[in-house]
Amino acid sequence: MEVDRPHAKGQMKVHMPSGFALKLVSFSDYVKPRYYIYKGGGAPDDVMEKFFRKLKKWHKKIISIQKEDKEMHLTERKQTAFEKSGICYICDKPFTNKDIKV
């Protein structure tokens, strides 16, 4: 939704939120993909309030999942690759006595 607002150089278009969509993705099997669509109906401030409320709710859930200490279950092939690796697959840096493989 756009509304015209007076401006020093004439009319100015201002975007007013009328809805939003969120998609949660993760590499972890513990965080399931989620989708959420809100199709407005309220004032722009209400739309943004719902947006931030939903983000905060998802944030709390994700943090609680990340704090759980769960055992990893690797396939034999992945376990062997992990044991043989000398470089971190995330940062591509070698493991050291200070930065150990975990």
C-alpha positions as CSV (number, residue, x, y, z in Angstrom):
1,M,0.0,0.0,0.0
2,E,1.3,3.5,-0.8
3,V,0.1,6.8,0.4
4,D,0.8,10.3,-0.9
5,R,2.5,12.6,1.6
6,P,3.3,16.3,1.0
7,H,7.0,16.9,0.5
8,A,9.1,20.0,-0.2
9,K,9.6,19.0,-3.8
10,G,6.0,17.8,-4.4
11,Q,4.1,14.6,-3.5
12,M,6.1,11.7,-2.0
13,K,5.0,8.1,-2.1
14,V,5.4,6.3,1.3
15,H,5.2,2.5,1.4
16,M,2.9,1.2,4.2
17,P,3.2,-2.5,5.1
18,S,0.1,-4.5,4.6
19,G,1.4,-8.0,5.2
20,F,4.5,-10.2,5.3
21,A,5.8,-13.7,4.8
22,L,8.5,-15.5,6.7
23,K,10.4,-18.6,5.9
24,L,12.6,-20.4,8.5
25,V,15.3,-22.6,7.1
26,S,18.1,-24.5,8.9
27,F,20.9,-27.0,8.3
28,S,19.9,-28.7,11.5
29,D,17.4,-31.5,11.6
30,Y,16.3,-30.2,15.0
31,V,14.9,-26.9,13.5
32,K,12.1,-27.8,11.2
33,P,11.3,-25.5,8.2
34,R,8.4,-23.1,9.0
35,Y,6.4,-20.8,6.9
36,Y,4.2,-17.9,8.1
37,I,2.1,-15.5,6.0
38,Y,0.2,-12.5,7.4
39,K,-2.1,-10.8,5.0
40,G,-2.8,-7.6,6.9
41,G,-6.2,-6.2,7.5
42,G,-5.0,-3.8,10.2
43,A,-3.0,-0.6,10.5
44,P,0.6,-0.6,9.3
45,D,1.8,-0.4,12.9
46,D,-0.2,-3.6,13.6
47,V,1.5,-5.4,10.7
48,M,4.9,-4.5,12.0
49,E,4.0,-5.4,15.5
50,K,2.9,-8.9,14.3
51,F,6.1,-9.2,12.3
52,F,8.4,-8.5,15.2
53,R,6.3,-10.6,17.6
54,K,6.6,-13.6,15.3
55,L,10.3,-13.1,14.8
56,K,10.8,-12.9,18.6
57,K,8.8,-16.1,19.1
58,W,10.9,-18.0,16.5
59,H,14.1,-16.6,18.0
60,K,13.2,-17.9,21.4
61,K,12.4,-21.4,20.0
62,I,15.7,-21.5,18.0
63,I,17.8,-20.4,21.0
64,S,16.2,-23.1,23.2
65,I,16.9,-25.8,20.6
66,Q,20.5,-24.6,20.2
67,K,21.1,-24.8,23.9
68,E,20.1,-28.5,24.0
69,D,23.0,-30.8,24.2
70,K,22.3,-33.6,21.8
71,E,24.5,-36.4,20.6
72,M,25.3,-36.4,16.9
73,H,24.5,-39.4,14.8
74,L,27.0,-39.6,11.9
75,T,27.0,-42.3,9.2
76,E,30.1,-44.4,9.1
77,R,31.2,-42.6,6.0
78,K,30.8,-39.1,7.6
79,Q,32.5,-40.3,10.8
80,T,35.5,-41.6,8.8
81,A,35.7,-38.3,6.9
82,F,35.5,-36.3,10.2
83,E,38.3,-38.4,11.8
84,K,40.5,-38.0,8.7
85,S,39.9,-34.3,8.3
86,G,42.6,-31.8,9.3
87,I,40.6,-28.7,8.2
88,C,37.4,-27.2,9.5
89,Y,34.6,-27.5,6.8
90,I,33.1,-24.2,8.0
91,C,36.0,-21.8,8.0
92,D,38.5,-23.9,6.0
93,K,41.3,-23.4,8.6
94,P,43.4,-26.2,9.9
95,F,42.8,-27.6,13.4
96,T,45.4,-26.6,16.0
97,N,46.0,-27.3,19.7
98,K,44.1,-24.1,20.3
99,D,41.3,-24.7,17.8
100,I,40.6,-28.3,18.2
101,K,38.2,-30.5,16.3
102,V,35.0,-31.2,18.2
